[in-house]
Amino acid sequence: METNIGSTDRLVRLVAGVILAALGLANFGGVVELGYTVALIAIVVGAVLVGTALTRMCLIYRIIGVDTCATR
């Protein structure tokens, strides 16, 4: 598959994904109080962001025709 995520977009997704996943996991560890549902959503969204950053391909970008890759 063709990549459609550029370097800056990739870095932002990676950092935001790790932070969200860490907050969700911290909730289950008793470090922060977010609530079960919010923590679970944070973990899932964080995992999706990290996954799209690592693969450099976003299905939503593909559907709506967005491409943040600078080189082709």
CHARMM-style PDB file with segment names, atoms N, HN, CA, C and O in Angstrom:
ATOM      1  N   MET     1       0.835  -1.191   0.000  1.00  0.00      PROA
ATOM      2  CA  MET     1       0.000   0.000   0.000  1.00  0.00      PROA
ATOM      3  C   MET     1       0.873   1.246   0.000  1.00  0.00      PROA
ATOM      4  O   MET     1       1.962   1.260   0.573  1.00  0.00      PROA
ATOM      5  N   GLU     2       0.385   2.272  -0.641  1.00  0.00      PROA
ATOM      6  HN  GLU     2      -0.500   2.261  -1.107  1.00  0.00      PROA
ATOM      7  CA  GLU     2       1.092   3.542  -0.680  1.00  0.00      PROA
ATOM      8  C   GLU     2       0.950   4.281   0.643  1.00  0.00      PROA
ATOM      9  O   GLU     2      -0.111   4.265   1.267  1.00  0.00      PROA
ATOM     10  N   THR     3       2.025   4.923   1.060  1.00  0.00      PROA
ATOM     11  HN  THR     3       2.887   4.936   0.553  1.00  0.00      PROA
ATOM     12  CA  THR     3       1.969   5.713   2.291  1.00  0.00      PROA
ATOM     13  C   THR     3       1.279   7.038   2.018  1.00  0.00      PROA
ATOM     14  O   THR     3       1.373   7.570   0.912  1.00  0.00      PROA
ATOM     15  N   ASN     4       0.586   7.575   3.015  1.00  0.00      PROA
ATOM     16  HN  ASN     4       0.510   7.143   3.913  1.00  0.00      PROA
ATOM     17  CA  ASN     4      -0.055   8.875   2.861  1.00  0.00      PROA
ATOM     18  C   ASN     4       0.112   9.735   4.123  1.00  0.00      PROA
ATOM     19  O   ASN     4      -0.644  10.683   4.336  1.00  0.00      PROA
ATOM     20  N   ILE     5       1.105   9.396   4.958  1.00  0.00      PROA
ATOM     21  HN  ILE     5       1.719   8.625   4.785  1.00  0.00      PROA
ATOM     22  CA  ILE     5       1.376  10.158   6.169  1.00  0.00      PROA
ATOM     23  C   ILE     5       2.810  10.666   6.096  1.00  0.00      PROA
ATOM     24  O   ILE     5       3.750   9.883   5.960  1.00  0.00      PROA
ATOM     25  N   GLY     6       2.966  11.981   6.188  1.00  0.00      PROA
ATOM     26  HN  GLY     6       2.201  12.616   6.298  1.00  0.00      PROA
ATOM     27  CA  GLY     6       4.277  12.602   6.142  1.00  0.00      PROA
ATOM     28  C   GLY     6       4.996  12.551   7.479  1.00  0.00      PROA
ATOM     29  O   GLY     6       4.463  12.036   8.462  1.00  0.00      PROA
ATOM     30  N   SER     7       6.213  13.088   7.510  1.00  0.00      PROA
ATOM     31  HN  SER     7       6.646  13.505   6.712  1.00  0.00      PROA
ATOM     32  CA  SER     7       7.061  13.018   8.700  1.00  0.00      PROA
ATOM     33  C   SER     7       6.477  13.730   9.902  1.00  0.00      PROA
ATOM     34  O   SER     7       6.454  13.170  10.999  1.00  0.00      PROA
ATOM     35  N   THR     8       6.002  14.954   9.719  1.00  0.00      PROA
ATOM     36  HN  THR     8       6.021  15.409   8.828  1.00  0.00      PROA
ATOM     37  CA  THR     8       5.435  15.715  10.841  1.00  0.00      PROA
ATOM     38  C   THR     8       4.171  15.054  11.345  1.00  0.00      PROA
ATOM     39  O   THR     8       3.980  14.908  12.553  1.00  0.00      PROA
ATOM     40  N   ASP     9       3.319  14.659  10.440  1.00  0.00      PROA
ATOM     41  HN  ASP     9       3.474  14.777   9.459  1.00  0.00      PROA
ATOM     42  CA  ASP     9       2.075  13.968  10.806  1.00  0.00      PROA
ATOM     43  C   ASP     9       2.392  12.684  11.567  1.00  0.00      PROA
ATOM     44  O   ASP     9       1.730  12.357  12.553  1.00  0.00      PROA
ATOM     45  N   ARG    10       3.390  11.973  11.110  1.00  0.00      PROA
ATOM     46  HN  ARG    10       3.927  12.238  10.309  1.00  0.00      PROA
ATOM     47  CA  ARG    10       3.789  10.717  11.743  1.00  0.00      PROA
ATOM     48  C   ARG    10       4.275  10.957  13.174  1.00  0.00      PROA
ATOM     49  O   ARG    10       3.902  10.223  14.090  1.00  0.00      PROA
ATOM     50  N   LEU    11       5.097  11.974  13.364  1.00  0.00      PROA
ATOM     51  HN  LEU    11       5.399  12.571  12.620  1.00  0.00      PROA
ATOM     52  CA  LEU    11       5.622  12.283  14.688  1.00  0.00      PROA
ATOM     53  C   LEU    11       4.506  12.692  15.647  1.00  0.00      PROA
ATOM     54  O   LEU    11       4.487  12.259  16.799  1.00  0.00      PROA
ATOM     55  N   VAL    12       3.578  13.524  15.176  1.00  0.00      PROA
ATOM     56  HN  VAL    12       3.594  13.876  14.240  1.00  0.00      PROA
ATOM     57  CA  VAL    12       2.460  13.958  16.010  1.00  0.00      PROA
ATOM     58  C   VAL    12       1.591  12.767  16.403  1.00  0.00      PROA
ATOM     59  O   VAL    12       1.185  12.652  17.560  1.00  0.00      PROA
ATOM     60  N   ARG    13       1.304  11.886  15.457  1.00  0.00      PROA
ATOM     61  HN  ARG    13       1.633  11.979  14.518  1.00  0.00      PROA
ATOM     62  CA  ARG    13       0.501  10.698  15.740  1.00  0.00      PROA
ATOM     63  C   ARG    13       1.202   9.790  16.748  1.00  0.00      PROA
ATOM     64  O   ARG    13       0.567   9.259  17.659  1.00  0.00      PROA
ATOM     65  N   LEU    14       2.502   9.616  16.585  1.00  0.00      PROA
ATOM     66  HN  LEU    14       3.018  10.048  15.845  1.00  0.00      PROA
ATOM     67  CA  LEU    14       3.251   8.741  17.476  1.00  0.00      PROA
ATOM     68  C   LEU    14       3.261   9.280  18.906  1.00  0.00      PROA
ATOM     69  O   LEU    14       3.007   8.534  19.852  1.00  0.00      PROA
ATOM     70  N   VAL    15       3.550  10.559  19.065  1.00  0.00      PROA
ATOM     71  HN  VAL    15       3.756  11.165  18.296  1.00  0.00      PROA
ATOM     72  CA  VAL    15       3.595  11.166  20.400  1.00  0.00      PROA
ATOM     73  C   VAL    15       2.207  11.163  21.043  1.00  0.00      PROA
ATOM     74  O   VAL    15       2.062  10.775  22.202  1.00  0.00      PROA
ATOM     75  N   ALA    16       1.193  11.591  20.299  1.00  0.00      PROA
ATOM     76  HN  ALA    16       1.311  11.906  19.357  1.00  0.00      PROA
ATOM     77  CA  ALA    16      -0.168  11.629  20.841  1.00  0.00      PROA
ATOM     78  C   ALA    16      -0.660  10.226  21.184  1.00  0.00      PROA
ATOM     79  O   ALA    16      -1.320  10.034  22.205  1.00  0.00      PROA
ATOM     80  N   GLY    17      -0.345   9.250  20.342  1.00  0.00      PROA
ATOM     81  HN  GLY    17       0.191   9.406  19.513  1.00  0.00      PROA
ATOM     82  CA  GLY    17      -0.768   7.878  20.590  1.00  0.00      PROA
ATOM     83  C   GLY    17      -0.136   7.293  21.835  1.00  0.00      PROA
ATOM     84  O   GLY    17      -0.806   6.628  22.624  1.00  0.00      PROA
ATOM     85  N   VAL    18       1.144   7.539  22.011  1.00  0.00      PROA
ATOM     86  HN  VAL    18       1.688   8.080  21.369  1.00  0.00      PROA
ATOM     87  CA  VAL    18       1.828   7.027  23.200  1.00  0.00      PROA
ATOM     88  C   VAL    18       1.277   7.688  24.463  1.00  0.00      PROA
ATOM     89  O   VAL    18       1.073   7.019  25.476  1.00  0.00      PROA
ATOM     90  N   ILE    19       1.037   8.988  24.405  1.00  0.00      PROA
ATOM     91  HN  ILE    19       1.203   9.532  23.582  1.00  0.00      PROA
ATOM     92  CA  ILE    19       0.491   9.696  25.569  1.00  0.00      PROA
ATOM     93  C   ILE    19      -0.904   9.179  25.918  1.00  0.00      PROA
ATOM     94  O   ILE    19      -1.193   8.911  27.084  1.00  0.00      PROA
ATOM     95  N   LEU    20      -1.761   9.040  24.921  1.00  0.00      PROA
ATOM     96  HN  LEU    20      -1.527   9.258  23.974  1.00  0.00      PROA
ATOM     97  CA  LEU    20      -3.116   8.531  25.177  1.00  0.00      PROA
ATOM     98  C   LEU    20      -3.100   7.115  25.744  1.00  0.00      PROA
ATOM     99  O   LEU    20      -3.802   6.816  26.710  1.00  0.00      PROA
ATOM    100  N   ALA    21      -2.301   6.256  25.143  1.00  0.00      PROA
ATOM    101  HN  ALA    21      -1.731   6.499  24.358  1.00  0.00      PROA
ATOM    102  CA  ALA    21      -2.227   4.881  25.627  1.00  0.00      PROA
ATOM    103  C   ALA    21      -1.665   4.832  27.045  1.00  0.00      PROA
ATOM    104  O   ALA    21      -2.136   4.051  27.872  1.00  0.00      PROA
ATOM    105  N   ALA    22      -0.667   5.656  27.328  1.00  0.00      PROA
ATOM    106  HN  ALA    22      -0.284   6.290  26.656  1.00  0.00      PROA
ATOM    107  CA  ALA    22      -0.082   5.684  28.668  1.00  0.00      PROA
ATOM    108  C   ALA    22      -1.094   6.182  29.700  1.00  0.00      PROA
ATOM    109  O   ALA    22      -1.164   5.650  30.808  1.00  0.00      PROA
ATOM    110  N   LEU    23      -1.874   7.197  29.340  1.00  0.00      PROA
ATOM    111  HN  LEU    23      -1.817   7.629  28.440  1.00  0.00      PROA
ATOM    112  CA  LEU    23      -2.909   7.687  30.261  1.00  0.00      PROA
ATOM    113  C   LEU    23      -3.958   6.613  30.529  1.00  0.00      PROA
ATOM    114  O   LEU    23      -4.382   6.426  31.670  1.00  0.00      PROA
ATOM    115  N   GLY    24      -4.369   5.920  29.496  1.00  0.00      PROA
ATOM    116  HN  GLY    24      -4.024   6.072  28.570  1.00  0.00      PROA
ATOM    117  CA  GLY    24      -5.346   4.849  29.671  1.00  0.00      PROA
ATOM    118  C   GLY    24      -4.813   3.740  30.551  1.00  0.00      PROA
ATOM    119  O   GLY    24      -5.521   3.241  31.426  1.00  0.00      PROA
ATOM    120  N   LEU    25      -3.572   3.355  30.325  1.00  0.00      PROA
ATOM    121  HN  LEU    25      -2.997   3.760  29.614  1.00  0.00      PROA
ATOM    122  CA  LEU    25      -2.972   2.305  31.143  1.00  0.00      PROA
ATOM    123  C   LEU    25      -2.732   2.776  32.571  1.00  0.00      PROA
ATOM    124  O   LEU    25      -2.856   1.993  33.513  1.00  0.00      PROA
ATOM    125  N   ALA    26      -2.388   4.054  32.735  1.00  0.00      PROA
ATOM    126  HN  ALA    26      -2.287   4.690  31.970  1.00  0.00      PROA
ATOM    127  CA  ALA    26      -2.184   4.616  34.079  1.00  0.00      PROA
ATOM    128  C   ALA    26      -3.484   4.587  34.871  1.00  0.00      PROA
ATOM    129  O   ALA    26      -3.466   4.428  36.092  1.00  0.00      PROA
ATOM    130  N   ASN    27      -4.594   4.737  34.193  1.00  0.00      PROA
ATOM    131  HN  ASN    27      -4.609   4.865  33.201  1.00  0.00      PROA
ATOM    132  CA  ASN    27      -5.885   4.647  34.874  1.00  0.00      PROA
ATOM    133  C   ASN    27      -6.093   3.262  35.463  1.00  0.00      PROA
ATOM    134  O   ASN    27      -6.526   3.124  36.608  1.00  0.00      PROA
ATOM    135  N   PHE    28      -5.785   2.242  34.681  1.00  0.00      PROA
ATOM    136  HN  PHE    28      -5.434   2.354  33.752  1.00  0.00      PROA
ATOM    137  CA  PHE    28      -5.961   0.875  35.168  1.00  0.00      PROA
ATOM    138  C   PHE    28      -4.938   0.527  36.241  1.00  0.00      PROA
ATOM    139  O   PHE    28      -5.152  -0.389  37.035  1.00  0.00      PROA
ATOM    140  N   GLY    29      -3.823   1.258  36.266  1.00  0.00      PROA
ATOM    141  HN  GLY    29      -3.649   2.002  35.621  1.00  0.00      PROA
ATOM    142  CA  GLY    29      -2.820   1.051  37.306  1.00  0.00      PROA
ATOM    143  C   GLY    29      -3.106   1.841  38.566  1.00  0.00      PROA
ATOM    144  O   GLY    29      -2.393   1.707  39.560  1.00  0.00      PROA
ATOM    145  N   GLY    30      -4.144   2.663  38.533  1.00  0.00      PROA
ATOM    146  HN  GLY    30      -4.723   2.771  37.725  1.00  0.00      PROA
ATOM    147  CA  GLY    30      -4.525   3.438  39.705  1.00  0.00      PROA
ATOM    148  C   GLY    30      -3.771   4.739  39.868  1.00  0.00      PROA
ATOM    149  O   GLY    30      -3.880   5.380  40.914  1.00  0.00      PROA
ATOM    150  N   VAL    31      -3.003   5.155  38.857  1.00  0.00      PROA
ATOM    151  HN  VAL    31      -2.914   4.634  38.008  1.00  0.00      PROA
ATOM    152  CA  VAL    31      -2.213   6.389  38.945  1.00  0.00      PROA
ATOM    153  C   VAL    31      -3.081   7.613  38.699  1.00  0.00      PROA
ATOM    154  O   VAL    31      -2.929   8.624  39.384  1.00  0.00      PROA
ATOM    155  N   VAL    32      -3.982   7.539  37.738  1.00  0.00      PROA
ATOM    156  HN  VAL    32      -4.106   6.717  37.181  1.00  0.00      PROA
ATOM    157  CA  VAL    32      -4.912   8.633  37.433  1.00  0.00      PROA
ATOM    158  C   VAL    32      -6.336   8.093  37.475  1.00  0.00      PROA
ATOM    159  O   VAL    32      -6.551   6.883  37.415  1.00  0.00      PROA
ATOM    160  N   GLU    33      -7.290   8.983  37.575  1.00  0.00      PROA
ATOM    161  HN  GLU    33      -7.116   9.966  37.623  1.00  0.00      PROA
ATOM    162  CA  GLU    33      -8.707   8.590  37.616  1.00  0.00      PROA
ATOM    163  C   GLU    33      -9.429   9.172  36.403  1.00  0.00      PROA
ATOM    164  O   GLU    33      -9.796  10.347  36.394  1.00  0.00      PROA
ATOM    165  N   LEU    34      -9.626   8.352  35.395  1.00  0.00      PROA
ATOM    166  HN  LEU    34      -9.328   7.398  35.402  1.00  0.00      PROA
ATOM    167  CA  LEU    34     -10.324   8.791  34.188  1.00  0.00      PROA
ATOM    168  C   LEU    34     -11.691   8.139  34.040  1.00  0.00      PROA
ATOM    169  O   LEU    34     -12.568   8.682  33.368  1.00  0.00      PROA
ATOM    170  N   GLY    35     -11.872   7.019  34.640  1.00  0.00      PROA
ATOM    171  HN  GLY    35     -11.159   6.579  35.186  1.00  0.00      PROA
ATOM    172  CA  GLY    35     -13.067   6.225  34.413  1.00  0.00      PROA
ATOM    173  C   GLY    35     -12.743   5.119  33.435  1.00  0.00      PROA
ATOM    174  O   GLY    35     -11.897   5.280  32.556  1.00  0.00      PROA
ATOM    175  N   TYR    36     -13.416   4.002  33.592  1.00  0.00      PROA
ATOM    176  HN  TYR    36     -14.103   3.871  34.307  1.00  0.00      PROA
ATOM    177  CA  TYR    36     -13.132   2.814  32.790  1.00  0.00      PROA
ATOM    178  C   TYR    36     -13.323   3.057  31.296  1.00  0.00      PROA
ATOM    179  O   TYR    36     -12.454   2.708  30.497  1.00  0.00      PROA
ATOM    180  N   THR    37     -14.440   3.648  30.915  1.00  0.00      PROA
ATOM    181  HN  THR    37     -15.146   3.932  31.565  1.00  0.00      PROA
ATOM    182  CA  THR    37     -14.757   3.844  29.501  1.00  0.00      PROA
ATOM    183  C   THR    37     -13.777   4.809  28.834  1.00  0.00      PROA
ATOM    184  O   THR    37     -13.290   4.549  27.734  1.00  0.00      PROA
ATOM    185  N   VAL    38     -13.495   5.916  29.503  1.00  0.00      PROA
ATOM    186  HN  VAL    38     -13.891   6.128  30.396  1.00  0.00      PROA
ATOM    187  CA  VAL    38     -12.566   6.906  28.946  1.00  0.00      PROA
ATOM    188  C   VAL    38     -11.175   6.301  28.798  1.00  0.00      PROA
ATOM    189  O   VAL    38     -10.502   6.529  27.793  1.00  0.00      PROA
ATOM    190  N   ALA    39     -10.744   5.536  29.789  1.00  0.00      PROA
ATOM    191  HN  ALA    39     -11.291   5.351  30.605  1.00  0.00      PROA
ATOM    192  CA  ALA    39      -9.426   4.903  29.723  1.00  0.00      PROA
ATOM    193  C   ALA    39      -9.354   3.904  28.579  1.00  0.00      PROA
ATOM    194  O   ALA    39      -8.353   3.846  27.864  1.00  0.00      PROA
ATOM    195  N   LEU    40     -10.397   3.127  28.404  1.00  0.00      PROA
ATOM    196  HN  LEU    40     -11.210   3.174  28.984  1.00  0.00      PROA
ATOM    197  CA  LEU    40     -10.429   2.144  27.320  1.00  0.00      PROA
ATOM    198  C   LEU    40     -10.406   2.835  25.953  1.00  0.00      PROA
ATOM    199  O   LEU    40      -9.703   2.392  25.045  1.00  0.00      PROA
ATOM    200  N   ILE    41     -11.162   3.902  25.809  1.00  0.00      PROA
ATOM    201  HN  ILE    41     -11.733   4.263  26.546  1.00  0.00      PROA
ATOM    202  CA  ILE    41     -11.162   4.664  24.553  1.00  0.00      PROA
ATOM    203  C   ILE    41      -9.787   5.267  24.298  1.00  0.00      PROA
ATOM    204  O   ILE    41      -9.310   5.261  23.164  1.00  0.00      PROA
ATOM    205  N   ALA    42      -9.145   5.787  25.343  1.00  0.00      PROA
ATOM    206  HN  ALA    42      -9.533   5.792  26.265  1.00  0.00      PROA
ATOM    207  CA  ALA    42      -7.808   6.374  25.201  1.00  0.00      PROA
ATOM    208  C   ALA    42      -6.804   5.331  24.726  1.00  0.00      PROA
ATOM    209  O   ALA    42      -5.959   5.621  23.879  1.00  0.00      PROA
ATOM    210  N   ILE    43      -6.892   4.136  25.260  1.00  0.00      PROA
ATOM    211  HN  ILE    43      -7.579   3.901  25.948  1.00  0.00      PROA
ATOM    212  CA  ILE    43      -5.977   3.070  24.853  1.00  0.00      PROA
ATOM    213  C   ILE    43      -6.209   2.683  23.394  1.00  0.00      PROA
ATOM    214  O   ILE    43      -5.251   2.516  22.640  1.00  0.00      PROA
ATOM    215  N   VAL    44      -7.453   2.541  22.996  1.00  0.00      PROA
ATOM    216  HN  VAL    44      -8.232   2.676  23.609  1.00  0.00      PROA
ATOM    217  CA  VAL    44      -7.763   2.142  21.619  1.00  0.00      PROA
ATOM    218  C   VAL    44      -7.338   3.231  20.628  1.00  0.00      PROA
ATOM    219  O   VAL    44      -6.702   2.937  19.615  1.00  0.00      PROA
ATOM    220  N   VAL    45      -7.687   4.478  20.918  1.00  0.00      PROA
ATOM    221  HN  VAL    45      -8.204   4.716  21.741  1.00  0.00      PROA
ATOM    222  CA  VAL    45      -7.309   5.577  20.022  1.00  0.00      PROA
ATOM    223  C   VAL    45      -5.788   5.704  19.972  1.00  0.00      PROA
ATOM    224  O   VAL    45      -5.217   5.908  18.901  1.00  0.00      PROA
ATOM    225  N   GLY    46      -5.139   5.586  21.112  1.00  0.00      PROA
ATOM    226  HN  GLY    46      -5.603   5.420  21.983  1.00  0.00      PROA
ATOM    227  CA  GLY    46      -3.677   5.643  21.152  1.00  0.00      PROA
ATOM    228  C   GLY    46      -3.049   4.543  20.317  1.00  0.00      PROA
ATOM    229  O   GLY    46      -2.085   4.788  19.592  1.00  0.00      PROA
ATOM    230  N   ALA    47      -3.586   3.333  20.411  1.00  0.00      PROA
ATOM    231  HN  ALA    47      -4.369   3.135  21.000  1.00  0.00      PROA
ATOM    232  CA  ALA    47      -3.056   2.216  19.630  1.00  0.00      PROA
ATOM    233  C   ALA    47      -3.251   2.438  18.131  1.00  0.00      PROA
ATOM    234  O   ALA    47      -2.370   2.116  17.334  1.00  0.00      PROA
ATOM    235  N   VAL    48      -4.393   2.982  17.753  1.00  0.00      PROA
ATOM    236  HN  VAL    48      -5.109   3.243  18.400  1.00  0.00      PROA
ATOM    237  CA  VAL    48      -4.648   3.271  16.332  1.00  0.00      PROA
ATOM    238  C   VAL    48      -3.676   4.338  15.832  1.00  0.00      PROA
ATOM    239  O   VAL    48      -3.124   4.211  14.739  1.00  0.00      PROA
ATOM    240  N   LEU    49      -3.466   5.383  16.624  1.00  0.00      PROA
ATOM    241  HN  LEU    49      -3.914   5.486  17.512  1.00  0.00      PROA
ATOM    242  CA  LEU    49      -2.534   6.443  16.218  1.00  0.00      PROA
ATOM    243  C   LEU    49      -1.107   5.904  16.072  1.00  0.00      PROA
ATOM    244  O   LEU    49      -0.420   6.226  15.103  1.00  0.00      PROA
ATOM    245  N   VAL    50      -0.671   5.102  17.012  1.00  0.00      PROA
ATOM    246  HN  VAL    50      -1.229   4.840  17.799  1.00  0.00      PROA
ATOM    247  CA  VAL    50       0.668   4.513  16.921  1.00  0.00      PROA
ATOM    248  C   VAL    50       0.749   3.578  15.711  1.00  0.00      PROA
ATOM    249  O   VAL    50       1.748   3.582  14.991  1.00  0.00      PROA
ATOM    250  N   GLY    51      -0.289   2.785  15.487  1.00  0.00      PROA
ATOM    251  HN  GLY    51      -1.101   2.782  16.072  1.00  0.00      PROA
ATOM    252  CA  GLY    51      -0.301   1.878  14.342  1.00  0.00      PROA
ATOM    253  C   GLY    51      -0.226   2.601  13.002  1.00  0.00      PROA
ATOM    254  O   GLY    51       0.510   2.186  12.106  1.00  0.00      PROA
ATOM    255  N   THR    52      -0.989   3.683  12.869  1.00  0.00      PROA
ATOM    256  HN  THR    52      -1.587   4.020  13.597  1.00  0.00      PROA
ATOM    257  CA  THR    52      -0.942   4.436  11.610  1.00  0.00      PROA
ATOM    258  C   THR    52       0.384   5.158  11.452  1.00  0.00      PROA
ATOM    259  O   THR    52       0.865   5.336  10.333  1.00  0.00      PROA
ATOM    260  N   ALA    53       0.984   5.578  12.567  1.00  0.00      PROA
ATOM    261  HN  ALA    53       0.593   5.434  13.476  1.00  0.00      PROA
ATOM    262  CA  ALA    53       2.299   6.223  12.493  1.00  0.00      PROA
ATOM    263  C   ALA    53       3.362   5.222  12.043  1.00  0.00      PROA
ATOM    264  O   ALA    53       4.233   5.565  11.244  1.00  0.00      PROA
ATOM    265  N   LEU    54       3.300   4.008  12.540  1.00  0.00      PROA
ATOM    266  HN  LEU    54       2.592   3.729  13.189  1.00  0.00      PROA
ATOM    267  CA  LEU    54       4.302   3.008  12.188  1.00  0.00      PROA
ATOM    268  C   LEU    54       4.144   2.506  10.755  1.00  0.00      PROA
ATOM    269  O   LEU    54       5.138   2.228  10.084  1.00  0.00      PROA
ATOM    270  N   THR    55       2.914   2.389  10.285  1.00  0.00      PROA
ATOM    271  HN  THR    55       2.107   2.615  10.830  1.00  0.00      PROA
ATOM    272  CA  THR    55       2.697   1.909   8.914  1.00  0.00      PROA
ATOM    273  C   THR    55       2.710   3.035   7.888  1.00  0.00      PROA
ATOM    274  O   THR    55       2.821   2.786   6.688  1.00  0.00      PROA
ATOM    275  N   ARG    56       2.595   4.280   8.363  1.00  0.00      PROA
ATOM    276  HN  ARG    56       2.505   4.483   9.338  1.00  0.00      PROA
ATOM    277  CA  ARG    56       2.556   5.477   7.510  1.00  0.00      PROA
ATOM    278  C   ARG    56       1.390   5.437   6.517  1.00  0.00      PROA
ATOM    279  O   ARG    56       1.482   5.992   5.422  1.00  0.00      PROA
ATOM    280  N   MET    57       0.300   4.779   6.904  1.00  0.00      PROA
ATOM    281  HN  MET    57       0.226   4.327   7.793  1.00  0.00      PROA
ATOM    282  CA  MET    57      -0.882   4.696   6.057  1.00  0.00      PROA
ATOM    283  C   MET    57      -2.129   4.873   6.913  1.00  0.00      PROA
ATOM    284  O   MET    57      -2.326   4.168   7.902  1.00  0.00      PROA
ATOM    285  N   CYS    58      -2.967   5.828   6.516  1.00  0.00      PROA
ATOM    286  HN  CYS    58      -2.807   6.401   5.712  1.00  0.00      PROA
ATOM    287  CA  CYS    58      -4.200   6.105   7.241  1.00  0.00      PROA
ATOM    288  C   CYS    58      -5.386   5.866   6.301  1.00  0.00      PROA
ATOM    289  O   CYS    58      -5.491   6.485   5.242  1.00  0.00      PROA
ATOM    290  N   LEU    59      -6.267   4.964   6.705  1.00  0.00      PROA
ATOM    291  HN  LEU    59      -6.182   4.460   7.565  1.00  0.00      PROA
ATOM    292  CA  LEU    59      -7.418   4.625   5.877  1.00  0.00      PROA
ATOM    293  C   LEU    59      -8.358   5.821   5.708  1.00  0.00      PROA
ATOM    294  O   LEU    59      -8.892   6.043   4.621  1.00  0.00      PROA
ATOM    295  N   ILE    60      -8.558   6.582   6.768  1.00  0.00      PROA
ATOM    296  HN  ILE    60      -8.124   6.402   7.651  1.00  0.00      PROA
ATOM    297  CA  ILE    60      -9.442   7.756   6.680  1.00  0.00      PROA
ATOM    298  C   ILE    60      -8.868   8.777   5.706  1.00  0.00      PROA
ATOM    299  O   ILE    60      -9.607   9.350   4.906  1.00  0.00      PROA
ATOM    300  N   TYR    61      -7.552   9.012   5.763  1.00  0.00      PROA
ATOM    301  HN  TYR    61      -6.951   8.547   6.412  1.00  0.00      PROA
ATOM    302  CA  TYR    61      -6.920   9.901   4.787  1.00  0.00      PROA
ATOM    303  C   TYR    61      -7.149   9.385   3.373  1.00  0.00      PROA
ATOM    304  O   TYR    61      -7.448  10.163   2.466  1.00  0.00      PROA
ATOM    305  N   ARG    62      -7.010   8.075   3.183  1.00  0.00      PROA
ATOM    306  HN  ARG    62      -6.768   7.444   3.920  1.00  0.00      PROA
ATOM    307  CA  ARG    62      -7.186   7.479   1.857  1.00  0.00      PROA
ATOM    308  C   ARG    62      -8.606   7.709   1.347  1.00  0.00      PROA
ATOM    309  O   ARG    62      -8.798   8.026   0.173  1.00  0.00      PROA
ATOM    310  N   ILE    63      -9.606   7.550   2.224  1.00  0.00      PROA
ATOM    311  HN  ILE    63      -9.450   7.293   3.178  1.00  0.00      PROA
ATOM    312  CA  ILE    63     -11.005   7.698   1.826  1.00  0.00      PROA
ATOM    313  C   ILE    63     -11.316   9.129   1.422  1.00  0.00      PROA
ATOM    314  O   ILE    63     -11.999   9.357   0.424  1.00  0.00      PROA
ATOM    315  N   ILE    64     -10.814  10.107   2.197  1.00  0.00      PROA
ATOM    316  HN  ILE    64     -10.259   9.921   3.008  1.00  0.00      PROA
ATOM    317  CA  ILE    64     -11.153  11.513   1.906  1.00  0.00      PROA
ATOM    318  C   ILE    64     -10.124  12.193   0.976  1.00  0.00      PROA
ATOM    319  O   ILE    64     -10.266  13.371   0.649  1.00  0.00      PROA
ATOM    320  N   GLY    65      -9.094  11.446   0.556  1.00  0.00      PROA
ATOM    321  HN  GLY    65      -8.979  10.489   0.822  1.00  0.00      PROA
ATOM    322  CA  GLY    65      -8.157  11.971  -0.424  1.00  0.00      PROA
ATOM    323  C   GLY    65      -7.067  12.875   0.122  1.00  0.00      PROA
ATOM    324  O   GLY    65      -6.531  13.705  -0.612  1.00  0.00      PROA
ATOM    325  N   VAL    66      -6.728  12.730   1.401  1.00  0.00      PROA
ATOM    326  HN  VAL    66      -7.164  12.056   1.997  1.00  0.00      PROA
ATOM    327  CA  VAL    66      -5.683  13.550   2.011  1.00  0.00      PROA
ATOM    328  C   VAL    66      -4.364  12.802   1.923  1.00  0.00      PROA
ATOM    329  O   VAL    66      -4.314  11.589   2.124  1.00  0.00      PROA
ATOM    330  N   ASP    67      -3.284  13.541   1.616  1.00  0.00      PROA
ATOM    331  HN  ASP    67      -3.325  14.527   1.453  1.00  0.00      PROA
ATOM    332  CA  ASP    67      -1.955  12.961   1.561  1.00  0.00      PROA
ATOM    333  C   ASP    67      -0.973  13.970   2.127  1.00  0.00      PROA
ATOM    334  O   ASP    67      -0.778  15.030   1.533  1.00  0.00      PROA
ATOM    335  N   THR    68      -0.346  13.667   3.264  1.00  0.00      PROA
ATOM    336  HN  THR    68      -0.505  12.805   3.746  1.00  0.00      PROA
ATOM    337  CA  THR    68       0.596  14.598   3.869  1.00  0.00      PROA
ATOM    338  C   THR    68       2.034  14.235   3.568  1.00  0.00      PROA
ATOM    339  O   THR    68       2.944  14.858   4.116  1.00  0.00      PROA
ATOM    340  N   CYS    69       2.276  13.243   2.713  1.00  0.00      PROA
ATOM    341  HN  CYS    69       1.537  12.737   2.268  1.00  0.00      PROA
ATOM    342  CA  CYS    69       3.623  12.882   2.295  1.00  0.00      PROA
ATOM    343  C   CYS    69       4.152  13.957   1.351  1.00  0.00      PROA
ATOM    344  O   CYS    69       3.477  14.345   0.398  1.00  0.00      PROA
ATOM    345  N   ALA    70       5.346  14.427   1.622  1.00  0.00      PROA
ATOM    346  HN  ALA    70       5.894  14.112   2.397  1.00  0.00      PROA
ATOM    347  CA  ALA    70       5.915  15.483   0.795  1.00  0.00      PROA
ATOM    348  C   ALA    70       6.524  14.930  -0.488  1.00  0.00      PROA
ATOM    349  O   ALA    70       6.517  15.609  -1.516  1.00  0.00      PROA
ATOM    350  N   THR    71       7.046  13.720  -0.444  1.00  0.00      PROA
ATOM    351  HN  THR    71       7.052  13.169   0.391  1.00  0.00      PROA
ATOM    352  CA  THR    71       7.727  13.163  -1.614  1.00  0.00      PROA
ATOM    353  C   THR    71       6.879  12.111  -2.306  1.00  0.00      PROA
ATOM    354  O   THR    71       6.176  11.334  -1.659  1.00  0.00      PROA
ATOM    355  N   ARG    72       6.952  12.097  -3.602  1.00  0.00      PROA
ATOM    356  HN  ARG    72       7.523  12.728  -4.127  1.00  0.00      PROA
ATOM    357  CA  ARG    72       6.256  11.094  -4.422  1.00  0.00      PROA
ATOM    358  C   ARG    72       7.144  10.704  -5.551  1.00  0.00      PROA
ATOM    359  OT1 ARG    72       6.767   9.870  -6.374  1.00  0.00      PROA
TER     360      ARG     72
END
